[in-house]
């Protein structure tokens, strides 16, 4: 079988740019109110304190850490979506693996190329996740909601052409409490120069997203 060169856009994807994400927060509590006492020592101890100052409430988070992304999908799903890929996947290094983790699978089988990314991101609160989700959806117009997927789910598929080679890419974004799940699934046929159908890519991305969300929820229960 003859060897065909990959289009520049796909060749670049084989050396993914490391996504750097870092976040931090501090939890603190206010000083305890001093209890009035009759003796001088208690009076001196209470000086400078503010009995009426309220304590700072810690934000309750459903998810504290990101799950292992390369373990979020079953082997059967990986073999179906990315034929020829190693089921173990490859995790992309992150500056803070507790907050953001991404795994990639890609393979060229014959002339068919497939690429799949699954990413988890933990934010400091539900509100922060909601705001980030809305911004990302706004940046990827043309898609639609995915009912029953997390607290909110969105899917969009786009077709690009470079050097007469088509590539179709589907992206699914999911918000569940203070966590965000992102799935990217793309494919090309280097013999026909055509891309897989919109339906195939969209269904594949949604399938992976559902499994990833289930893995996130199962990890939180454990």
N, C-alpha and C positions, 0 to 999 in steps of 0.2 A: 504494500500500500504506500503510495507516495506521501511524503511529508509536506504539509501545507503550512506556511508561515501564519502566525496569529496576527490579526489586525492590531494596530498600535494601541487602541483603547483597551483591548482584552489583555495584551501583553503587559500593560501597566498594572492591570488588576492582579496579575500573578505575583506582584511585589507590593502588597497592600500597604498603604500608609498607616502607620500606627496612630490610632485615635487616642489622643491624650485627653483625659478627663479627670479632674480632681475637684473635690468639694470638701468642705469642712465646716464644722459648726461647734459651738461650745455650749455646754449645759451648765447653768449656774443657779444658785439659789440665794435668796436675799438673807441678810442676817436675822437670826432668831430674836424675837422680841424679848427684852429683859423683864424679868419678873420683879416688881417692886419689893423691897425688903426694908426692914427697920434699921439694920446695922449699917455702919459706914462702909464696910467692905463691899456689900452688895450694891450700895449707892454708887461707889466709885466704879465698879465693874459695868454698871449700866450706862455710865456717861458716854456720850458719843454714839450710842446705838439708837436706832430708830424703831421703837416698838411697833409703830404703825406701818412700816415699810413692808409691802407684800413680797412674798418669795416668787422668783421667776419660775413659771411652770414649764416643765420639759415637754417638748413636742412628742406626741405619741406616734410612732412609725410602725406600720405593718411589717415592712421589710427593712432589715438592718444591713444586709449584705447581698451581693449579687451571687446567684448560683453558678455552678460550673457550666458554662455554655456548651462545651463539647459533649456534655452528658445529658443535654436537654432534649435531644431527639433520639428516637429509637433507630436501631440499625436498619430495620426494614424501610423506614421513611427515607433515610439517607441514601440507601441503595436505589430507591425508586426515583428520588428527585435528582440525585447526582450519580448516575451510573459510572462505575469505575473508580469512585473516590474511596479513600480510606475512611472507614466509619469513625475512626478516632478523631478526625478533624484536626485543625491546627488553631490553637488559641493565640490571638494577637496580644502582645505585651501591653500592659496598661500601667499608668503611673499610680493607680490605686485600685487594686483588684477587688476591694470590698465594695466599691461604688460602681465600677464599670468593667464588664468582661465581654469579649467578643470571640466567637469561634467561626472559622471558615472551612468550607469544603469546596473543592473544585476538581474537575477532571475532564479530559478529552478522551472520549471513547469513539473510535472510528473518526468520523467527522463531526460528531455532536459534542458540543461544549456546554457544560453547566457550571454555575457558580452559586453558592448559597452561604449567606452570612446570618448568624443569629447573635443579637447583642442585648445585654441586660444593663440597665442603668438605674441606680438607686438614688433618689433625691431626698432632700431633707424633710419634705412634707408632701401631703396630698396636693396642696395648693401649688407647690413648686412643680410637681409632676404635671398637673393640669395645665399650667401656663406653658411649660416646655412642649407638651403634646400639641396644644393649640397652635403654637408657633411653627412647629414642624409640619403640621397638616396644611397650614396656610402656605408654606413654601412649596408644597407638592399638590397644587391644584389639579383638578381633572379627574380625581378618583371618587370614592364613595365610602360611606360608613359600612362597617361589618358588624351586624347585630349579634349580640351574644358573646362577643369577644372582649373579655376584661370589663372594665368600667367604660371604656370607649375604644373602638377599633376603626381603623381607616385603611383602605387599600387603593393603590394606584398602579397602573401599568403603562410604561412608555416604550416606544420603538425608536431606535436610533440607527443610522446608516453611516458607515465609514468605509471608503474604498469599495463601495457596492456591497459590503457585507452588513447584513442586518443583525441587530442584537435587541432582544426584547427583555426588559427588566421590570420586575414587580417589586413593590415595597409595601410592607404591612407595618403599621405603627399601632401599638397597643398601650393603653394606660390602665394600670390596676393599682389602686391606692397610691402609694408614693413611688411606685416602680414603673419604668418604661421598658417595653420590649420592642425591638426593631428587627425585622426580617427582610433581607434583600435576596431575591432569586432571579437569575438571568440565564439566558441561553442563546446559542447560535448554532447554525448548521453550516460548516465550512465547505461542503460539497455543493449544496444548492444555493448558498449565499443567503438563504432565507432564515428567519427567526421562528421559534416555536409560536404557536397561537397564543393570543391574549388569554384565552380561557385556561390553557395548560399552565401558563406562568402564574396567573392569578390564583388558581386553585392550589398550585404547589406552594406558593408563598403563604396562603391562608392556612394550609394544613400544617406547615412548619410552625407558624405563629401559635396555633392552638396547642400544639405539643409543648412549645416553649413556655407558654403561659401556665399550662398544667404543671410543668416542672418547677416553675417559680412558686406556685401555690403549694405544691407538695412539700417543697423544701421549707417553706414557712411553717407548715403544720408540724414538720419533724423537729 
